[in-house]
């Protein structure tokens, strides 16, 4: 059986947001939710969207690269950006001799 990219949903605290989507996207989301429900467990579109967005952000290499660059010099103990995600690795230490 082919699995979906999203996989099983973790349990996490949520914040309510309202977004508008085109009708064609809503139809596609409904079909995805139906397939998800058939493969795993009952879930509606509103339950799946936050996890889909998280998966999208985690898979965006350009975003991760820019985020890592922005975090250089920050503490390695900083919390993970998403529940269950591991913190981004710290950037390389600056070379004090390079500026001399």
Number of C-alpha atoms within 10 A of each C-alpha: 4 5 11 12 8 14 12 14 14 8 8 8 5 8 5 4 6 4 4 6 8 7 9 9 10 13 12 12 17 15 13 17 21 16 16 21 13 11 15 13 13 12 16 15 17 11 13 17 13 15 16 16 12 14 13 12 14 14 11 10 11 10 12 14 12 10 12 16 13 11 16 15 13 11 9 13 10 11 12 11 12 12 12 10 10 10 13 17 11 16 14 9 8 10 8 7 6 6 6 5
